[in-house]
Amino acid sequence: MDGVDGLLNARFESGHFYASVEGFPTGDVVDQATIDADLASPTYQDNANQAVHHFLRSNPTPNRGNPMELTFQFLTGVVTLMLTGLGLMSMFAPRRMLANFAVEPAGAPGFSTIRSVIGGMFLTCVVLLVQGQATGQTLGFIVVAILMAVIAFGRIVSIFADGFDKAVIPPLIVELVITAVLMAAHTYLAS
């Protein structure tokens, strides 16, 4: 299901939680109340709504008048969305990521590596970035920046050890830009 389907398809009703069928991380979506009746409880839904709004009220709102802060928040959000997409696709649809990673997995162990190591790494970065955005504690930005810098360094080592291929340059540039954005965002937002 994509976001447009969720908005425009009459099959999907407001007040229901839709996700893939039990036992499958992807595929056809069903009303999750058919799997766990508690998800249809208006009381549970109201409590979840109140918890989310309480969390949002308890966290300080950003200084909406500061263009530099808004810029760093926007750029960090873009990085977070990009890493979320890479992480979810790696974990739940690794076959679609093979061309992006220029790898051929060796059977189930290879796919397990793509799902766990690559998907897990990206989704861990997402958790650190979301935590920093939600709380204002941006030290996790530095962790993700260091990880991206080391990945970029690995690409540079590969250029010298394995030979130059122009296909390596775009991801290298993206990794260096992410590193710079997150370091600058941490420096600015933490002050």
C-alpha positions, 0 to 999 in steps of 0.5 A: 500500500502506498500513501495515495492508496491509504488516502484514496482507496475506499477499502481503507477506513479511518480509525483502522490500522492496516499492515501486511498479513500476519507472518509477512513483513510485506505484501497484501495489507489487512486490517490488523484488528483481524489479527489482534482485536485490541487494535480495534479498541477505541479506548486503545486508540484514544490512549495512543492519541493522547500519548502522542500529543502529550509527548509533542507538548512536553518537548520544546518547540523549535524556534520557528523564527530562525531560518538557519535552525529551520534549514538544519532541521529540514536537511536533517529530515531529508537525510532521515527520510533517505536513510529510512527508505534505504533501511526499509528497502534493504530489510524488507525488499532486498532484491530491489536494492541489489542494483543500488549496492552493486552486490549479488547475495549468495543465497539466503545468507547473502540476503540475511546480510543485506537485511541485517547488516545493511538494513540494520545499519541504516535503520539504526541511523534513523533511530539516532536521527529521530531521537535527536530531532524529537529531543533536541539532543543531537549527539546521535547526529555525530554518530551517524556522521562518523558512520557516513564518513567511515563509509566514504573513507571505505569508498576512497580506499576502494578507489585506490585498492580496486580501481576507479569507477565513476559509479562510486562518485555519486554515493561518495558525494552523498555520504560526504554531504550527509557527514557535513550536514549532520556535523553542522546541524549538531554544532548549530542545534546543540548551541 
